[in-house]
Amino acid sequence: MGCVDKQAEPEPEPRPKPEPAAARSGGASPGIVAPYLFGPDDLAAPRLDAGVHRTLDDYYRWRDRNPDRVAEHVNACTRELERVADRHRHRHHRHLVRAPQALAPERWSTRLSARRRADERERLTHEVNYFAVYNLGEVPSPEVMARIVDGTHVRLPSARRIVADIDERHGVHGVARSLVRHLPELDRVPEVDRLTERLNRLHHALPEDVVAAGAMGKVVRTLAGVLAIGAYDTLDADQPVRVAHLTRLLTAGYAYGAAYAIVDDSFHDVPHDRLPPPDRERYHRLLTHALATGEDVDTAALPDHPLAEELCGLYDLMRTHYPFDRHRNLYRAAQAMYLAQDRDAARTADDVRAQGIRVLYPDIFIKAGMSRIVANILGRRELPDGFYTRALLLKFLSQFSDDLRDVEQDTAAGRLTPFTAPPEVTDSDPLYDLFAYRAYVAAEVFQADPGVCDALEHFGAGKFAEHFAADPARAARLLRRYDVTTEIARFLRTATGLRASAVRALETTDTRLRLRSEQILSRRDPAAVDVRTFTADRLGHINHIVHSANQPGGTGQPAGTGQPTGTGQPAGTREPIDTSQPAGTSQPAETSPHDLDAIRAYALGGHAKRLRPVLTLMLAEGLRVPTRAIEPLLAASELFHTASLLLDDLPAQDNATTRRGRPTAHRVFDEGSVQLAAVSMISSGFGQLARLHEHFPPVRVVEVVAYAGSTLGPERLCRGQNLDLHLARRADDRPVTGTDILEMYRLKSSTSIEAALVPLMMLLGRPDREISLVERYARHAGIVFQIRDDVLDLTAADDLLGKDTGHDTGKVNAVRAYGRAEAERLMHHHLTEAVGACADLRFDTRLLEAMAHHFATRRR
């Protein structure tokens, strides 16, 4: 039997679920009579894969043979929703009615208080049972339940109380303090302060859209879940044991939640233009090798991004607290989860069309189940018999609920799940599977245990019932898309009719904690963000602006909607040349070597850092200038810079072979045409500057055009490049001095940075004193940037820098003139001067200061 409500009224005869021909054609493997019994030795392929496929085959067999038991489970879920709805209607009525005349007011109050206590006890019983079943894979004994619910022993902290105590004014600090306040064992533990520091660092390193989508809430929920598992596991432990265990879990829980936010939300789910393929491959090699071997990470191979550094730090933290040789199963589970995530993220709609929706299920099963296994390996001192089977099978069903609730977000982001699969694929019905698999787990794994049935039917069904109550149109869309049974249709109708108070009662405490943390931590101070994250967050929009401005006759206004697309490309415009073209190849297919438009698109493509537009945006952030007003300035800045690179790379000048991770333009296109393309980009840049009159006084725009003409021309930038060539080819025997080199840096690198900043100051009519300080910042920051470039030229690999290294072997630079130690001392002197210039400015310069520091420490 499945989960049966003994007091329920008889239901109408259910309509069996139709069996699609595609689903039946695969069939179940013969001879399978039960789900696979997973153990600690089954966490790695191929045993894991074989066990998952066997279990899914057994589920398909059970599902197709037991439509009545599936219908019975759906009806039980519906009845539970109806009971919750009735209970909250009556509770609302009690608050409205006056006390009966036969009862004194104090007795009526006492009766209401007794009812509230009974309601609270019932809610807590449901919650503890739900927590134990879903998180631990077990049903709590009556003794444990009584001790927790009655508070006669150690009471687990309530997330409702935690949520109520969060001081949102203190952001990350307020969330972290509220989380540990209800665990007395963690009072005055220094790890709490370190936890706050780590959460704050992560908050300012994650991509902006990932933070806005609630990633920090997931981190907090994961941390709270691991702590709750640890608190449950040590109910009977002595105080020193509890303190030591929970203290370790502060670090482990954060590391787990942060790793998930970094790898799944920030690496796997981001658009491909946000994470260049070479970096994506580096992350993949790093993760798979580290989790398989426990060896040190080659930090020199890490992408230069705060998330790469944080991920490496998390790995070191885990190896310290959970040594690889003693906790091999932890790393196997983490590796299996990552590989399943990676395969899942790489799968396409065409794969589903070719292989069916079921092709998604094994990796969903693995990544979801392993997430629960990792949490328990961290949170529990010893795992009970049968845990691996229960944990793997249970988490799959909650992942179905999550995918259903996230269908709108996943559709918008282009993520492939069973509920966003192409509608023409009908080998399996994910909506039916959502209910059928729950019935299967209750019957086949837990033998219809009443505690499991309660967890599945109360909070389990309630978690996705909230989704329909919030928007009845969601249920209507499902009814149109899927051939639902009578029982599922009734469940959907009941869910859409729930009152708000009933919906809140069905919110689990971990959900409340996640939502409240998301609400508080989905916002952050843009000026406090790590500058590498600030850059990456804006790269797509900058590319959109630049490519729009580069269209033939382009004005910077994109065709179509006028908004950046998910790939950073302007809608309705021609795509730029493939940015992943490997070194040593010829010009793109079907492109003439003399095509100026193709040369310009190629030059502006590749993995460009867009440093100059980013600096302009950083200054604009400090001055509170909207991006829209300065888009022509951003486009002009990049056009001028890319034009200079085309010319610098030519055989007559630097004769470079690689730029932005690809062959230099003159190695792909006709050299004379490349020169003309550079000239045309300079012309287009001035055309962009002229458009600034739409937002700024024309007289100031004229001043900016004049400034650009003199600064980028013979007085500064071109003079600097000429000096660079002269110093490298000096015919006489006079030695090149450090003064010569620094002057060349000032004319080239410093001028380039100044040209990204001063025009905005001029457009705003800022005082001459402030403009002088910005010029001072640019002068010193440019020298910092260039000396660090000289160091990297000697130490970094070509594939990390995206340009030639060692190419300047015969040329003079600061490191060769002064020696590395003295050159770095000089770099830090100029860094101090650049930061000092920011300190004298009377607006927010935190981003500019941080960028100067980044110039001195960057790895690419």
N, C-alpha and C positions, 0 to 999 in steps of 0.2 A: 504494500500500500504506500501511497505518497503521504503528504501532510494533510490530515483530515481534521476539520473542525466539527467536533461531535455535536455541538449545539446548533449547527447551521441547518437552515431549512433546505429541503430538497431543491435542487436546481433543475431547470429544463434539460432535456437530453441534449448533450453537446454535439455540435457538428464536427466530425473528425477533420483534422487538418489535411487538406489535399496534399498528395505526394507528387511533387514535380518529377517529370520523367528524367530530367538531368540528375536530380538528386538520387533517384533510385538506380540509375544506370551504374553509378560508381559502386553502390552496395557496401556493405560492411565486410570486413575481412572474416572469413569463415573461422569458426571455432572460438571466437572471442566471447567470453561470458562475463567479464568484469573489467573495470578500469585498471590500468597498470599500477602496480604498487611501487611507487618511487621511494628510493632511499638515498643516502648521502653519496653513494657511488654512481648515481644516475644523473649527476648535474652537468656532465660534459657530453658533447657529441662523441660517437653516434648513439649511445644508449639513451640520452635525453630525447633525441629526435624520434627514436623508435618507440619510446614510452609514450610520447605525446601523440604520435599517430595512432598507436594502438588504443589509447584512451578516447581519442576523437572518433575512431571507428566504432568503438563500443557505444559511445554516446549516440552516433547516428543510428545504430541498430536499435538501441533502447527507444530513442525518440520515435522511430518509424513504427515500432511495435506497441507503443503505449500512448496513443493520442488521448485516451480517457484520463490517464494519470496527469498528463500535461494540462488538460482542461480542468481537472480537479485542483491542481495547484493554482492556476489562474483565478479560478473562482474563490479560492481561499484568500488570495491577495486582494481581490475585490472586496470580499466581506470585511477584511481588516481595514481597508480604506473606509468602508461604510461605518464601521464601528468607531473609528477615529472621528469621522465627520459627525456622527450622532453625539458622541461624548462632548465634542466642543460646542455643539448647538446647545446642549443641556448646561454646560458650564457657563456659556454666555447668558443663558436664561437665568441662572442662579444669581448672577451679578446684577440683573435688572429687577428681579422681583423683590418686593418688600418682605420683611420677616412676618411669618404668620402671627396672628393676634394671640394664639395660645402659647407662643414662645416669647420669653423676655428677650430683648435685643442682645444681651450678653450671651444667652444660650444659643441664639441664632448665629452669632459670630463664632461661637465655639464649634457649632456644627459645620459651618463653612470651613473653618480652619482644619477640622478633622478631614473633611473631604479633600481639601487642598493637599494635606499631608498624604492622604491615600493616593491622590493623583500623582504626587511627586514620587512616592514609593514605586508606583507602577511604572512611571517613566524611567526611573533609575534602574529598575529591574530590566526593562527592555534594553536600555543602553548598555548595561554591563554584559548582558547576554549577547547583544549585537557585537560589542567590542571583542569578546572572547571568541565568538564564532568566526568573525571576519578577519580578525587580526592574529589570533592564535591558532585557529583551526581546531578549536575544542569547545565543549560546553562546560561552563563552570559548575562545580559541584554545589549542592544546596548549602553546604557549610560555607564555602567561599562566597557565594552569592549573599548569604545572610550577613556575613561579617562586613562586606563592602557596603551593602545597601543600608544596614543598620548603623554603620559606623562604629561597630564594637571593636574593631581592630584598626588597621591602617586604612584610611579611605582614599581611594584613587581620586586625583584632582578632577574636578568637573570643568570641562572646556567652557561651559556656560559661564561659570564664575570667572574663569580666566579671561574670557572675552569681555565680560563686564568690567574687569579691572584694568584693561588696557588703557594707558594714557597716550592717546594719539598725538598729543602735542610733542612727545619725545620720539616719535617715529620708531625706528628700529630699536632704540633703547627701551622705549615703553613696551613694545611687544615682547622683547626678550625678558625684561624684568617681570612682566605679568606671567609669562610662561613658567618661570622657576619659582615665583612667589609661593605657589601652592604645593611646592615640594620642600618642606622644611630642611631636608637633608642637604639641599643645595645652598642654604643660606650662608653667605660669606665665603663661598667657594670661589677662588680666583678664576676658575675656568669660566664663570659667568661673564666676567668682564672681557675675557678673550673671545667668548661667544659673541658678545655684542660687537666687538671690533670686526670679527669675521663677517657677521651678517651685514654690517654697515659697508664693508669693503665690497662684498658681493652685490649689495644693492646699487652701488655706483659703478659696477663693472658689467652687469648684464645689459643686453641690448634694450633700448628704450621700449620697443614694442613688446618684448618679452616681459618686462616689468609691468607695463600697462595691462598685459593679458593675465596677470596674477601669479607670476612665477614665485615671487617672494612668499605669497600665501601658501603655495605648495611646499616651499622649503620649511616654513614654520609648522605646517601640518605634519610633515614627515618627521621633523624633530620632535614634535609633541607626541606623535605616535610611537616612536622608538622609546621615548621617556616613559610613556604609559605602559608599554610592554615591560620595560625594566622595573617599574613600580609594582606591577602585577606579579612579576617573577620573584620579587624579593619581599612579598607580603609577610613571609614567616622568617625572614632573615634578621640577624642582629643589626643594630644601628650602624656600626662601622662597615659592615658588608654592604648595606644599602647605600651609604654615602659613597663608598668607593665605586660601586657599580653605576650609580646614577651620574656620578661625576664623569666617569669615562664615557657615558652615553651622551653627555653634552657635546663632546667632540665628535663622537661617532655619528650621532643623529644629524648634526649639522653637516658633516662631511657627506653623508648619504643624500640628504635633501639638496645640498648645493651641487653635488655631482649630477644629480638628475636634472636640475635646472640648467646646468651648463651643457650637458651632453644631449639630452632629449629636446629641451626647449630652444637652446641657443645654437646647437650644431646641426641636429637632424632636421629641425623644423624651419630654419631660416631659409629665405630664398637663396638660390645658388649664387646670385651676384653679390650677396653679402659676405659670403665665405668662399674665397677663391679655391678652385679645385686643388691646387698644390697644398694649401693649408688644410683643406678637408682631408686630404690623403695623409698628411703628417699627423693630424690628430688620430686618425684611424690606426696608423702604425704604432703610435705611442700607446694608445689604450690597449690594443690587442696584445702587444708585446709585454707591457707592464702587468696586465692581469694574468697572463699565461706564465710569467717567469718570476714575478716579484723583484725583478732587477731594477737598478737605478734608471731614471729617465735621462736621456741625453738632452739637457736643457738647451744646448746650442741649436738643436733642431726644432725647438718650439717656435711657433709663430709669435711675433711680437705683439701680444695682446694680453690684457689682464686676466682673461678667462683661462688662457693657457697656463699662466703662472699660478692661478688659483687651483686649477685642476692638478697641477704638479704638486702643489702644497698639500692638497687633500690626500693625494696618494701617499705622500710622506707621513702625514698624520695617521693614516690608517695602518701603515706598516709599523709605526711606532706602537700603537695601541693594540693592533691585531697582527702580530708577526706572520709573515707569509707561510713559513713552514709549519706553524701551529694552527693556522686557520685556513687551510687550503680550500675547504668547502666554501668559505666566504668569497674567495677570489674566483672560484669556479662559477659560483652563482652569479657574481657580478659580470663575469665574462660572457656567460650564456645570455644574460639580460641585454648586455650591450650589443652582442652580435645579432640577437633577434630584433632589437631596435633598428640596427643598421640595415638589416635586410628589409624590414618593414618600411623604413623611410625610402629605400631605393625602389620599392615595387611601384609599378605604374598601372594606370587604368587598362592599358593594353594587356598587361599580364593577367588581370582579372578577367578581361574578355576572353582571353585564350584558355585560362585554367579554371575560371569560376571563382565565386566568392570564397569558397572553402580554402583556396590557396592562402588566404589571409589568416585563417584560424590558428595554425600551428605556432606562428611567431607571436601572435597576440597571446596565446596560451603561455608561451615561454616567458615573454617579457613581463607579463602581468604576474604570473606565478613566482618568478624569481624575485620580483620586487618585494613580495611578502616574505619569501625565504630569507633574503638579505636582512630585512628588518628584524626578523626573529633571531637570526644568528647573532646580530648585534645586541639585541635587547635581552636575550635569555641566556642564562648560564649553561643550560643543558636542554636539548630538544627531546621531547617525548617520542615514544614509538608511534609510527604512523604519521608523524607531522608532515613529512615531505609530500606525501600523497594528498593529504587534506589541504595543505596550503596551496599547492599547485592547482588543484581542481577548483577550490573556492574562488581564488582571485580571478580566474577566467570569467566567471559570471559577473563580478563587479566591473570588470573592464567593458563588458557588453553595455552595462548601464551607463558608464562614463561616455562611451562612444555615442550612445543614443542622445545623451544630454548635450554633448559637444558638437552635434551634427552641424549646427549653423556655423560655428567657428571653424570647424574642420573644412566645411565646404568653401567658406570664404578664403581660407588659407591654402586650399588645394591639397589638403591632406587626405589620404586614401584610408578609409575604414570600411567595415561592412555596411555602414549606413550611408556612406558617400560613394559606394561603388556604382558603376554605370547601371542605370535602371533596367537595361535590356538583359543583364546577367541574372538568371533566375535559378541557378543550380541549388541555392539554399536561401531560405528566408530568414534574415537576421533578426527580424522582430519576433518571429515564432521561436527561433533559437534562444532568444533572450529569456523567454519563459520556460521553454522545454529544457534547457540546460540546467536551470535552477531546480526544476522538478527531478531531473536526473541525479544531481548531486545529493539532494535530500534523500532520495530513495536508495541509490546505489552506494554512496559513500558513507552516509550517516544513518542508514536504515530507518528513515523517517523519525529521527529523534525529535521530540517536541521542542527542545531548545533551539535546534537548527531551524525547524519550521517557523518558530517565532521570529528568529532573526531574518529569515528570508521574506516572510510575509509582512512584518511590521516595518522596520526601517529599510529592509532590503527593497521591497516594492515601493516604499515611500520615497526613496531617493530619486527614482525616476518619475514617480507620480508628481513631484514638485514641478518637474519640467513641463508637464502638460497643464497643470493648474495655472502656471504663469502665463501661458498663451494657448488658448484652445485651438488656435489654427494649427499648432504642431500636431495634435492628434488627427485633425482633419487631413493633413498632408499624408500621414502614415496610412490612414484608411483608404486614401486614393492610390497610394503606391503599392501597398501589399494586400494580398488576398487573406485578410485576417479572419480568424475564427470568431464565432459568436461570443465566446468567453473573452477574448482579447478586446473585441469591440466594446463589450460592457465595461471592462476594466478602464479603457481609455475614456469612455463617457463619465465614469465615476471620478476618475482623476481630474478631468477638466472641471468638474463641479465642486471641487473642494474649496472650502472657505480659507481665507488667509491664515486664520488662527490654527486651523487643522494642518495647513502646509508647514507652518512654523514648528508645530509639534513633531512633524516627521523629519525635521532637519536633525541630522546626527551632530554630535558635538564637534567632531572633527571637521564637518562641513562648516559649522558656524565659525570655528576658529579660522579656517582657511579664508572664508569670505570676509571676515572682519580684518584679518591681516592684509588681504588683498586690497581692501578699501583704504587702509592706512598707507600701505607700502607701494601702491600703484603710482604714487606721485613721488618725485624727488627733485632736488635743486639742480637744474641743468648745469650751473657753474661749478658744482661739486663733483660732477661725473668724471671718471678717468678720461683723459684726453683721447686715448685710443678708442674708447667706447664712443665718445662724442663724435669722433671722426667717422667711425664705422656706421653709426646711426644716421649720419647725414650724407654718406657717400652715395646712396641710391638717388637722393633728391638732387645732389650736385651733378651726378651723371645725367640725370634727366634734363637739367637746365643746360648743360654743356652740349649734349647731343641735339637738343632742340635748336640751340643757337647755331649749330654746325650744319643744319639742313640748308640746301641750296635756297638762297633768299630768306634764310631763317631770321626770325626776329626774336627768337627765344620763346615764342608762344607755341606750345605743342598743338599738333592737330588732334582732333577728337575732344576728349573731356577736359583737357587742360590740367590733368592731375597726373602725378607720377604713377606708373604701374608697379606691380609687385616686383618686377625685375629691374627697376630703376630706369626703364626705357619709356620715352614719351609715347603715349598711345597714338596709333595711327600713323607713325613715321617709320621710315626704313630702318631696319635693325643695323647696328654698327657691325663692322667686320668681326668675325669670330675672335674673341679675346684669348682663346685657349690654343691658338696656333703655335706649334712647337718651333723652337729655334732651328734655323737651317732650311726652312721651307721657302717656296716661292710665293709670289703674290696670290691672294685668294682667288679661287676659281671664278671664271667669267668676269674678271676684272682686268682692265687694260693697265699696263705699267705706267701709263701716262695720265690716268684718270685722277684729277685733282680731288674730286669728292671722295674717291676711295682712299686716297692717301691721307686726307684729313681725318676721315673716319678711323682709319687704321692707327694713326698717330694718337688720336684721342682715346683709343680703346686700351686694351691691355689692363694690367693690374695697377692702375695709377693711384697714387696716394691722395691726389687733389689737395696737397698741403696748403696752397695759397688760398683757394676758396674756403678751406676749413678755418684758416687764420682769420679771414674776414668775418666768418660766422661767429667765431669766438669773440671778436671785438664787438660785433653786433649784439651778442648775448649780453655782454657787460653794459652796453649802452642802451639796451632794451629797444633795438631797432627790428621791426618785422622783416623776415626773410624776403617776403614778396617784393619789398621796395628795392632790394639790392640785388635781385637776380641778374640784371645785366652786368653788374660789377663782377659777380662771381663768374659769369661766362667769359667776360673779357679777360679776367685774371688768368684763367686756365688756357684760353686761346693764346695769349701772349707767351705764357710759359712753355706750352707745347711747341709753339713755333720756334722758340729759342733752342729747345731740345733737338728739333729736326736739324737745325743749322749746326749746333755744337757737335752732333754725331757724324757729320759728313766727313768723308776721307780727307778733305782739305783742312779739316780742323782736328777733332779728336779721333776720328776714324773708329768710332765705337761699333761693336758688333751686336750688342744686346741692350734693349731698353724696355722697361716695364714687362719683363719676363718673356719678351719676344725678339725676333731679329729686328734690328734698327730699320727704319723705313727705306733707307737707300740700298739696303740689301734685298729688299722685296720689290721696290718700284724703281723706275728710272730716276737717276740722281738729279738731273736737271728739273724734272717735274716735282721732285721732293722740295727743291729750293723754292720753286714757284708756290707750292702748297704752303710753305712756311710764310712766305710774303702775303699770301691771301689770308692766312689766319690772323696775321697782324692787322691787316685791313679790316677784317671782320670784327676784331677786338675793339677797334676804335668805333665801328658802327654800333657795337653793343653799348659802349660808354655814352654815345649820343642819346640812347633811349632812357637814360637816367632822368631826363627832364620831366618824365611822367610823374616822378615822385619828389624831385628836388628842384630848387630854384635854378633856372637856366644859367645864371651867371656862375654859380658854383660848379655846374656841370662843365662849363667851358674851362674853368680853372683846373678841373680834374683831367680833362683831355690834354691841356697844355702840360700838366705835371707828368702824365703818362708819356707824352712825346719826348720830353727832356730826360726823364728818368730811365726809360727803356732804350733810349737812343745813344748818341755819341758821348753824352756827358757821364753816364753811369754804367748801365748793363753792357752795352756793346764795347765800351772802353775796358771793362773788366775782362771780357772774353778775349779781347785783343791782347791785353796784358798777359793773360794765361798762355796764349799761343806764343807770345814773344819770350816769356820766361822759359818755356819749354824748348825753344829753338834758338836761344841766344847764341849768336855766332862768336862773340868775343869770349874771353876767358874770365870775365868778371863773375864772381860767385853770386848766386841768388840768395838774398838775405831773408830773414824771417819777416822783416818789415815789408819787403816786396810781396811776400806771400800773403800777409794779413791785409795789405792794401787790395790785392786781387780779390780776396774773400769779401772785403767790404764792398767792392764794386759789383761783385756778382751775387753772392748769396744774401748779403745784407740788403742789397737793393731790391732783390726779388721779394724778400719778406716785407720790406718797407712799402713796396708797391701794392701789397695785399692789404695794408692797414691804413696808410695815410689818406688815400682817396675817400674812405668812409668818414674820417675825421673832417676832411675838407667839405664834404657834402653836408655834414651836420653843422658846419660853422663853429666847430670847437675852437677854443682859445689857442693862440700860437704856442703858449707854454705847454699845453697838453700835446700838441702836434710834435713839438720838439722832444718831449719825453717818449712818445711813440717811436719817433725816428731813432732815439737813443736805444730803446728796446730792440728795434729791428737790427741796428748796427751790431750790437753784442750778440743777440740771438743767432744772427746769421753766421757769425764766426764760430759760435758754439756748434752749430749744425755742421759746418764744413770741417772743423777739426775732428768731430766724431765720425764724419764720413771718411776722413783719411784713415782713422783707426780701423773702421770696418773694411776699408779697401784692403787692408793687410790681413784681417782676421776672419771675415765672413765669407760664406760660400756664395757663388753666383746665383744659385736658385733661391736663396733667402733674400738677397738684395734686389733681384730682378734686373740687374745690369752687370756689366763687366766688373770683376774684381781683379786687382793686380794689373789692370789695363794701364794704370798710370805709373808703371814701374819706372819708366824713364823720365817721368815728370816730377817736378818739385812739388812738395806739399809740406804742411806744418810738421808732420811726424818725422819726415826725413831731414828737415832743416833743424829741428830742435831735439829730436829724439822723442820716443813715446812718452816717457815720464814727464818731461818738461812741456810737451804739447798738451798733455792732459791737465797739468797744472794751469797752463794758460787758458785752456777751455773752461775750467772752473772759475777762473778770475772773470772771464767774460760772462759766465752764467750769473755770478753774483751781481755784476753790473746790470744785466738785463732784468733781473728780479728787482733790483733797487729802483730801476726806472718805473716799474709797475707800482711799487710802493708809494711813489710820489704822485700817482694819478688818482683823481677823485671819483673814480667809478670802479665797478667790480672788474678786477683784472685777474681773478683766480685762474681762469682758463689759460690766459696768456702766460702767467707764471708757471703753471703746470706744464705747458707746452715747451717752455724753455728748459725745464728740468728733463722733459722727455727727449729733447734734442741731445742732451748730454748722456743719455743712458740707452737710447734706442738700439735695437739689435738688427735693424734692416733699414 
